[in-house]
């Protein structure tokens, strides 16, 4: 479904965007890929790898806060992957309305522009922090999800359909804890906020495949969630530097001991579709009955602390070794 299509990715110069672009170019034959982002330096650096002379790729400078620029960029586009966001939790707590303008108002700008320019499919990237949010970043991502799912009704008779994916921490992405721990290893000490802490973990490849599968499966109004393992923060420390000391700093404002990908309330509309779970909006009747054959059990909660898949210390070591190139360590 991606051959001969024009695909645009917002925030395309980020960790996910670069992996998405390389995966699509390797496995498919798109008519054009458009990288839409606001950082000209990152676009320049990306052009050294994927240049416009040798690849069907174009670079658009712009901000999702700018509606007019989105209308121009979306002309002739078939598929949009929305990966642009402000996501550094402490910075967003200190600059809350900046988060609102990008993560919420920017999402609504994308919705309006996509409907009016008749883009066919859009899928947005969300996070486990959107479930029962404890910080502003999670709250803005929750709002973004609600906007995207509701946009299917808002689109009316237009062809445009909206869905989302929701997953946990990406191994080796910018701002994640693993690159931080690799740097702290040199000092012989890791800083951990609470020894009980767990997190969901997913690789960039798995995140890209989730988005590609979501685009294939979506009818409009679904949130796709991968079945991924959890890891204990202390096991990550042991995998990176077993000889290092661990200093417990105390849990930070807006931080949770465990993250949740599916809440008990959402479970009432959640279905097991094999490799993924699918939350179906009650207002999205386009979802096929075949996809609704396997509802999750009553009272189901998908939490990193209650997961049935766990990464061992040796598993974490293997993943880190495989991802070192992506982490630029």
C-alpha positions in Angstrom: 0.0 0.0 0.0 3.0 2.3 0.3 4.2 1.9 -3.3 3.6 5.0 -5.5 2.3 6.9 -2.6 3.3 10.3 -1.3 4.1 10.0 2.4 4.8 12.9 4.8 6.2 12.6 8.3 6.1 15.5 10.7 9.1 15.6 13.0 10.8 13.6 10.4 14.4 14.4 11.5 13.9 12.8 14.9 15.0 9.2 15.9 11.8 7.7 14.8 11.6 9.7 11.6 15.0 8.7 10.3 14.3 5.0 11.0 10.9 5.3 9.4 12.4 6.9 6.3 15.2 4.3 5.9 12.7 1.4 6.4 10.2 2.7 3.8 13.0 3.4 1.3 14.4 -0.1 1.9 11.2 -2.1 1.7 8.9 -0.1 -0.5 8.8 2.2 -3.6 7.0 5.4 -2.5 6.4 8.1 -5.1 7.7 10.7 -2.7 8.7 11.0 1.0 8.4 14.4 2.6 10.3 15.3 5.8 8.5 18.1 7.6 10.3 19.6 10.5 11.4 23.0 11.9 15.2 22.4 12.4 17.2 23.3 9.3 20.4 21.9 10.8 18.9 18.5 11.4 17.4 18.6 7.9 20.9 19.4 6.5 22.5 16.6 8.4 19.7 14.2 7.2 20.3 15.3 3.6 23.9 14.0 3.8 22.4 10.5 4.2 19.2 10.8 2.1 19.7 13.4 -0.6 17.2 14.5 -3.1 19.3 13.5 -6.0 19.4 9.8 -5.2 16.2 9.3 -3.2 12.5 10.3 -3.8 12.6 12.6 -0.8 11.9 16.3 -0.2 12.5 18.4 2.9 10.0 21.0 4.1 10.9 23.5 6.8 7.9 24.4 8.9 6.2 24.2 12.2 2.9 22.4 12.9 1.8 25.5 14.7 1.7 27.2 11.3 -1.6 26.3 9.6 -0.7 27.9 6.3 2.5 26.0 5.9 0.7 22.7 6.6 -1.8 23.4 3.9 1.0 24.0 1.4 3.0 20.9 2.6 -0.1 18.5 2.5 -1.0 19.2 -1.1 -1.0 15.9 -3.0 -0.1 13.8 0.1 -1.7 10.4 0.5 -0.4 9.3 4.0 0.8 11.4 7.0 2.7 10.0 10.0 2.5 12.6 12.8 5.7 12.2 14.9 6.3 15.9 15.8 6.1 16.8 19.5 7.6 18.6 22.4 8.4 15.8 24.8 11.0 16.7 27.4 9.0 16.5 30.7 10.9 19.0 32.9 11.1 21.6 30.1 7.3 21.3 29.4 6.5 21.6 33.1 8.4 24.9 33.1 7.0 26.0 29.7 3.4 24.6 29.7 1.8 26.6 27.0 4.6 25.8 24.6 3.6 22.2 25.0 -0.1 23.0 24.4 0.7 25.0 21.3 2.7 22.2 19.7 1.2 19.0 21.0 -2.5 20.0 21.0 -3.1 23.0 18.8 -0.5 21.7 16.3 -2.4 18.4 16.2 -5.6 20.2 15.4 -3.9 22.2 12.7 -2.8 18.9 11.1 -6.3 17.6 11.3 -7.9 20.6 9.6 -5.3 20.8 6.9 -5.4 17.1 6.2 -9.2 17.0 5.8 -9.2 20.1 3.5 -6.4 18.7 1.3 -8.0 15.3 1.2 -5.1 13.3 2.7 -6.3 9.7 2.9 -4.7 8.3 6.1 -3.1 9.8 9.1 -1.5 8.0 12.1 -0.2 9.8 15.2 2.5 8.6 17.6 1.5 8.6 21.3 2.9 7.4 24.5 2.2 5.3 27.6 2.4 8.6 29.5 -1.0 9.6 27.9 -2.8 7.0 30.1 -3.7 8.5 33.5 -1.2 11.3 32.8 0.9 12.5 35.8 2.6 15.3 33.9 1.8 17.9 31.2 3.5 16.0 28.4 1.2 13.0 29.0 -1.8 15.3 29.3 -1.1 16.9 25.9 -0.6 13.5 24.3 -3.9 12.4 25.7 -5.5 15.4 24.2 -3.8 14.7 20.9 -5.2 11.2 20.9 -8.7 12.4 21.5 -8.4 15.0 18.7 -7.2 12.4 16.2 -9.9 9.8 17.1 -12.7 12.3 17.1 -11.5 13.7 13.8 -13.0 10.7 12.0 -16.5 12.1 12.7 -15.3 15.6 12.1 -14.1 14.6 8.6 -17.7 13.9 7.6 -17.9 12.7 3.9 -14.2 13.4 3.3 -11.9 10.5 2.6 -9.5 11.3 5.4 -9.2 8.8 8.3 -7.3 9.1 11.5 -5.8 6.6 13.9 -2.9 6.4 16.5 -0.3 4.2 17.9 0.7 4.2 21.6 3.9 2.6 22.9 6.5 2.9 25.7 10.2 4.0 25.9 12.2 3.7 22.8 15.6 2.0 23.3 18.3 4.5 22.4 16.1 7.4 21.4 17.2 10.9 22.3 16.4 11.7 25.9 15.9 8.1 27.0 17.6 6.7 30.0 20.0 4.2 28.3 22.2 6.8 26.6 22.2 8.7 29.9 23.3 5.5 31.8 26.0 4.8 29.2 27.5 8.3 29.9 27.1 7.9 33.7 29.0 4.6 33.6 32.2 6.5 33.0 31.8 8.1 36.5 31.0 4.8 38.2 27.6 5.8 39.4 24.0 5.6 38.1 21.2 7.9 39.4 17.9 6.2 39.7 14.8 7.8 41.1 13.2 4.7 42.7 14.5 1.1 42.8 11.0 -0.3 42.2 10.6 1.5 38.9 9.7 -0.4 35.7 9.1 0.8 32.1 7.9 -0.6 28.8 10.6 -0.9 26.1 10.5 -1.0 22.4 13.1 -0.7 19.7 13.0 1.8 16.8 12.5 -1.0 14.3 9.5 -2.3 16.3 8.0 1.2 16.6 8.3 1.7 12.8 6.7 -1.7 12.1 3.9 -0.9 14.5 3.1 2.3 12.5 3.4 0.6 9.2 1.0 -2.2 10.4 -1.3 0.3 11.8 -1.5 2.1 8.5 -2.4 -1.2 6.8 -5.0 -2.2 9.3 -6.7 1.1 10.2 -10.2 2.0 9.2 -10.3 5.1 11.3 -10.6 5.6 15.1 -8.3 2.9 16.4 -5.3 3.1 18.8 -2.8 0.3 18.1 -0.7 -0.9 21.0 2.2 -3.3 20.7 2.8 -6.3 23.0 6.2 -5.3 24.3 8.3 -6.3 27.3 9.0 -4.4 30.5 12.3 -3.9 32.2 13.3 -3.0 35.8 15.4 0.1 36.0 17.9 -1.7 38.3 18.2 -4.5 35.7 19.2 -1.8 33.1 21.8 -0.5 35.5 23.1 -4.1 35.9 23.3 -4.7 32.2 25.2 -1.5 31.5 27.6 -1.3 34.4 27.3 -4.1 37.0 30.3 -2.7 38.8 28.8 0.8 39.2 27.0 2.1 42.3 23.4 3.1 42.2 22.2 6.3 43.9 18.5 6.5 44.7 17.4 10.1 44.1 13.7 10.0 44.9 10.8 10.0 42.5 10.4 13.3 40.6 7.2 15.3 40.2 5.2 13.9 37.3 7.0 10.6 37.3 5.3 7.2 37.9 6.7 3.9 39.3 5.0 2.0 36.5 3.6 3.1 33.2 0.3 1.9 31.7 -0.5 1.3 28.0 -4.1 0.3 28.5 -6.3 1.3 31.4 -9.1 -0.8 32.9 -11.7 1.7 31.4 -10.1 1.5 27.9 -10.1 -2.3 28.2 -13.9 -2.4 27.6 -13.2 -1.4 24.0 -9.9 -3.2 23.5 -9.3 -6.3 21.3 -6.4 -8.7 21.0 -5.4 -8.8 17.3 -2.3 -11.0 17.6 0.9 -9.0 17.8 -0.9 -5.9 18.9 -3.9 -4.7 21.0 -6.4 -2.4 19.4 -8.5 0.1 21.2 -11.6 0.8 19.2 -13.4 4.1 19.7 -17.2 3.4 20.3 -17.8 6.2 17.7 -15.8 4.3 15.0 -18.3 1.8 13.5 -16.0 1.4 10.4 -13.8 -1.0 12.4 -14.6 -4.5 11.0 -16.4 -7.1 13.2 -13.6 -9.6 12.4 -11.2 -7.4 14.3 -13.5 -7.4 17.3 -13.5 -11.2 17.8 -11.1 -11.3 20.7 -11.9 -8.8 23.4 -9.5 -8.6 26.3 -10.8 -10.0 29.7 -12.9 -7.9 32.0 -10.7 -5.8 34.3 -7.7 -6.1 32.0 -4.9 -3.5 32.6 -1.7 -3.4 30.6 0.9 -2.1 33.0 4.7 -2.2 32.9 4.6 -3.5 36.5 2.1 -6.3 35.8 3.5 -7.4 32.4 3.9 -11.0 31.5 7.0 -10.2 29.3 10.2 -9.1 31.1 13.7 -8.3 29.8 16.4 -10.1 31.7 19.8 -8.5 32.3 21.3 -10.5 29.4 18.3 -9.5 27.1 19.0 -5.8 27.9 22.7 -6.3 27.1 21.9 -7.8 23.7 19.5 -5.0 22.9 21.9 -2.3 23.9 24.7 -3.8 21.8 22.4 -4.0 18.8 21.3 -0.4 19.2 24.7 1.3 19.9 24.9 2.7 16.3 21.5 4.3 16.6 22.4 5.8 20.0 25.7 7.3 18.6 27.5 6.0 21.7 
